């Protein structure tokens, strides 16, 4: 390997849901502990140069661990390091990362309770990581998903609503990252006191894209007592050579997706670029248009009943224009006039909400919205009944929750041209997370 890949197997949990008196990773299945089945599979992969296993306190000297290490290193002459893990999975991974040699470029994190991971799946995740710095695997949900509310009986719930399955996957391991990137994300999460449910969440929170390839349904996580029965049957079948790995087409978690190259084995190469940090930035936007008879009054994509409307080349939606300028200003991308020149016939009477969406299609590739705070200044018309619709429209453009959009309205109290009902002005302050790159 030109760039080494090491694996981390966090195995310090107690596995209480398995209902065992010992940690579930040390439960015997067909002559071996589940941890050994998993570690043996990982150690056998030619891509993996070494393994670090995070163990529960007191288990590093345990006889079963000594036998496992001796057996694995005899069958697979690779580095195998054991370390005492932490209270949480996240802490165990962080401690294990510290044991990986400096020369290593990549790290694969794999659950101790997923003994059926295939070499093909690992290879596909690794290839995607080489392209995008971070990659995981997941499978689409096939069951109906419902939000529930509890009842007075502990085991009984009531259905609240049925949720959409579109665009939802359940995440598996292995997860592969550039080693320096994952170390940085763990350090920042520890500093911030942030706890994630998996390593990819720590990467995502710093603004890094995480590629997702299709997982395998046989790569399930042994969690509950009935899972051990299924695992025993599959291990017996696998030993007889009757289990075929399920390798399907690649899917993605971001626009553009992974191309077919990810599904083929290719020579390792130096990564062209990677996201490294997330930077908070702020932008400010302002716009004003005159009120004239015979024009529609459109604000935030909502047509407001009024005897006068806003005059301009487009629909003159001052709210959308102010929001657009705030976003463009935060990212140093010019202003709305640069993007959509006044007088250009193409934008005659254009919907400003659509123009805002077009700007965000470009700006959203390098940022995400933390919060938008807007203020409308108008003597007429009355705006309060339409505020929620405006908030909804703008939140839809940015694909964010409506609580991240604030819109207020104030009267100029008869002062100046706005107070004389001659126009409407809009202000917007936006906070974004800008994704930095090297």
Order of alpha helices (4+ residues) and beta strands (2+ residues): beta-beta-beta-alpha-beta-alpha-beta-alpha-beta-alpha-beta-beta-beta-beta-alpha-alpha-beta-alpha-beta-beta-beta-beta-alpha-alpha-alpha-beta-alpha-beta-alpha-beta
